[in-house]
Amino acid sequence: MLRGGKLEGGSFLLLFSVAVLCGAPPAAAQSDLDAMVTRCVGGYGPDDLALLDPAAVATCQEGALLFQGLTGGLGLLMTGGTDLPGNGSSLGWRMPRSPRTVVFSRLKGSHLGVPDVVGAPAGSGGEESFLAAGLETGFAVGAFNGFSLAPTVGGVLALDLLGSIQWNLLPENPGFDGNTWSWSVGGRLGVIRESFSIPGITVSARYASMGRAEYGSDAASSTLDLSGTSLRAVIGKEFMALGVLLGVGWDQYESDGGFTVVLPPPGSDRTISADGFSIDRTVGFGQVTFTYLVLQLSLEGGWAWGLDTLSSPYEGRYDPTAGGPHGSFSARVTF
């Protein structure tokens, strides 16, 4: 409860729990990985795969896992951790009808793991793990200052508008065919604004889209056009020039495209389309910020939980359920 303009511990935990719940909707049903494998092997379901050529089954499994791994890994690079680097509070207005504005640049990196279809033949069971990077430039503006519950408790339902563009640096070795652009738009809603005695809490939603990405070799390849929706809940507090921020989030990625594999005997190509393929994942992150006047420098690190796995047995080393790290370094200027 609010007493004397201060937020008691129980109410603080309740507010943060609401923010977390807003950022973590119920998990979606299992993705249609098995359906892609079924189409690839000629219509046989998971219970019938033991009757087929193991090499053909493994090749189709890796094609489907490749498409899913690219969707999840590039989606994480696109959405990242916190929606806006710097702190957990909404921006608000500096003076009445004078919104604060932020511009920022951020160097992002995220883990990307897929079956190894470049350094080894598809179906061989190898794994490829590498770092993908992105350079993001964006802005935010305080559209609504929010309501004040007490002299030191404000920013309730404050609204910030967000936007960014990002140049995604995808390594040609091990197998991307060039870099891509992505963009995002969204909004951030204030739960409570940071003051001397309490931290700032916000929840946010963004939509992002990435241009066509291509990955693979002559043995197996995948193409996808990617979009994603990200929800975030963050809590942050500044202590003089240093600040800390913690957050959780939920992402849903949707990709149009598919994969191509060469089935035994060599020369038998099989292309599987996968338009509307959708997966989701949970992310967590923390950030340390240094502030000097209007400049903020932030270092962020986080973890993204894993993806769905196949219903049928898969003998390869690649594990889609394993999570991976992500992080960023950013510079932000507030006007």
N, C-alpha and C positions, 0 to 999 in steps of 0.2 A: 504493500500500500504506500501511498504518498503521505509522508508526515513531515511537516516543517520544510516542504520543498525538496525532500530527499526521497529517493526510491529505495525501499527496503529490499533485502536480499531475496526474499521469496518472490516479490513482484518482478524483480530483475530477471530471476530464472524463468519465471512464467513468460515474460516478454521474449526472452531469447529462445525458449522452446517453441513459441509460436513462429518465430522467424525461421527456425530450423525446419519445422514442419512445412512451412511455405516453400522451402527450398528442397524438399525431399518427398515428392509425391509417391504413391504406391508404384512398385516396380511393374513394368509392362510384362506381357506374356513373353515366353521364350521366342526369340527371333526365328525366322524361317530358314535357318541354316540347313536343317534336315531336308526341307523341300528343295533347296538348290542341289544338294547332293543327289536326291532322288531323281531329279530331272537329268542331272549329268550322267548318271549310270544307266539311264534308259527306263525310268519309271519304277524301279525296285525300291521298296521302302526299307527303313532301318533294320527290320527283322529279317530281310532277305539278303542283306549285303554279304553275309558269310558264304553264300552260294556263288558269288561272283569272283572275278579275278581280283585278288587282293591289291595288285599294283594299280588297277583301274580305279578301285574304290579309294585307295589312298590319294591318288591324283585328284579325284573329284572332291574329296574332303579338304585337301589343301587349297584347291581353288576357292571353295566356299569360305574357308577360314581366312584366306588372303583378302577377300573382299570385305569381310567383317572387320579384320584387323586394321585395314586401311581406313575404313569408315570410323572406327573408334579412335585410332591414333591421330588422324588428321582432324577429326572433330574436336579432340582435346586441344590440339594446337590452335584451332580456330577460336574456341571459347575461353581457354585458359582458366585461371583461378579467379581472383577478384574482378568484379566488373569495372571498377575504377580504382587505380592505385592511389594510395595516400592515406586514407583513414576510413573509419566506419560510419562517419556522420554524413547526413545529407548536406548539400552545399548551402542552401538557403539564400537569403538576401543580405548584402552588406548594409544597405539602407533600404527604406521602403521603396518598392518598385525598381530596385537596382539589384538584379540577380548576380550572384557570383558566377564566374565562368572559369573553366579549367581547360587547359590543353596539356597533352601528355604524349610522350613517346615511350615505347616499351619494347625491350628485346625479350622474346619468349622462347622457351625450349620445352619440348615434351618428348617422352619416351614413345617409341613406336616399335611394336613387335609383330612380326608376321612369319608364316612358314617360309623357309628358304627356297624360293623358286628361281633365284638368279645364280647363286653359286653352286647349285646342285639341281639335278632333274626333279621336276615336280613328283611328289609321292615318295621321295627319299627319306622324309622325316626330319629334315634339318630345320633350324630356326634362325631367323635374321632379326637382330635387335640393334636399333640405332637411334640417334637424336635428330629430330626435326626442329627447325628454328623458324621464327617469324618476327618481323619488325612491324610493330603496330603504331599508328599515330591516331589520336582521337581527341574528342572534346566532350565536355559536359557543361550543362547550364542549369542553374537553379530556377525551375519554372514556378514553384509555389513554396512559400516559406513555412507552411504548416501551422499548426495550432500550438498554443502554449498552455500547459496545465498548471504551471506555477512559475515563479520568477526564474528558477533554474532548470525547469523541465519544459523544453520546447521541441520544435521540429516534428511534432506528431503529424503524420500523413504529409510531410513535405515531399515534393516531387522534383526529381532531377531528370533531365533528358540526356541521353547518351548516344554517341555515334563514333565509329572508327573505320579505318581501312587498314589492311594488313598485307604485307608482302611476305609470302611463305617460301622459305628457302629450303627446298627439298633436294637431298643429295642424289646426283645422277649415278653415283656408285654407292649403294647397290642397285639402283634400278628405276629411279623416277625420270620421266621424260620432261624435264623442265620445271620451273617454278610456277606458282599460282598466286592469284590475288583473292582476298576475301574481304568482306565488309560486315558490319554489324550495326544495329540500331536497338534502342531499348529505353527503359525507364527504371528509376530507382526510387523506392518509397521509404520515407523515414519512419521508423518506429519511435525513436527518441534521439535527440541531438546531444552530442557530447557536451558536458559542462565540467566544471572543476571537480565535481563529486561523482559524476556518473559517466559511463562510456557511451559512445554513440552506437546505435543499432540501425541497420537498414536491411531491406529485402529488395531484390531486383529481378527483372526479367529482360532477356535480350534475344533477338533473332539474328542469326548470322548465316552467311552464304559464301561458298567457295566455288571458284571456277573449276573446270574439268581437270582432274589429276589422272595421270597414267603411270602405271608401275608394272615391272615384270621383265620377262625375257621371251625368247622364242618358245620355250617349253611351257610357260604359263604367264598370264598377264591379267591385269584388271584395270578398268577405267571407271571413274565415278564423278558425278556432280553432287556436291554435298551441301546440305543445309542443316541448321541446328537451332534448337531452343535451349537456353540455359537459364536456370533459376539459382539465385544466390541469397544467402543470409550471412551477414557479417557483423561482428562486434569489435570495436576498436577504442583505444584510449591513448592519448598522448601524455608523456611525462617530460615536461620541458621540451627539449629539442628532439627527443626520441619518442617514437610511438610504436605500438604493437597492434596487430589485427589478426583475428582468427575468423575462419569462415568455413561453411559447408555449402555444397551445391548439388544440383541434379541436372544432367544434360540429356537431351534426346536428339539423336542425329538421324537424318533421313538421307539416303543416297539413291540416285538413279544411275544405272550402269550395269555392270556385270563382270564376268571373268571368262577367259578362254584357256583351255588346257589341251595338251596333246596326250590322248589316251593310247595305251598299248593296243595294237602294234604301232610304232612310230609313224606319224603322218596322219593319224585319225584325230582331227581337231573337233573339239566340242565347245560351243559358246553358249553360255547361260546368262540370260538377262535377269536383272534383279531390280527393276524399277519399284520405288516405294519401300525399299529395304529400310527398316527402322530398328534402332537399338538405343538403349539408355545406359547411363552409368553415373555413379556417385563420385564426387570429388571432395577433398578436404585441402585446406591450405592455411598457411600462416605468413605474416609479413612483418618486417621491421622497417621503420621509416625514420629518416633524419630530415628535419625541417630547418631551413635557414631563410628567414623572411618569407617570401612568397614561393620559394623553391622547395620541393620535396623530392628526396631520393629514396626509393623503396627497393628492398630485396625480398623476394617472395619464393617460397618453396611449398610443394604440396604433393599429394598422392591421389591417383585416380584408381578406383577399384576396377576389377576385371570385367570381362564380357561373357556372354553365353558360350557354352560348349556344345558339342554334338551329342545326340542321343546314342549314336552308334559308336563302338570302340574306335579310338584313334591312337595309333602307335607312335606318332611323331613326337619330337621333343618340344615343339611349340605348345604352350599352354594358354589358351585364350582367357582363362579365368584369373591368370596372374595380373596384378595391377602394375602400375608404373609411375615414376615421378614426373613432375612438371615444375617449372619455375620461371621467374622473370626478374629483370632489373629494369626499373623505370625512373623517368624524370618527369616531374609534374610542376606546372606553374599555375598559380591561382590568382585571378584578377578580381 
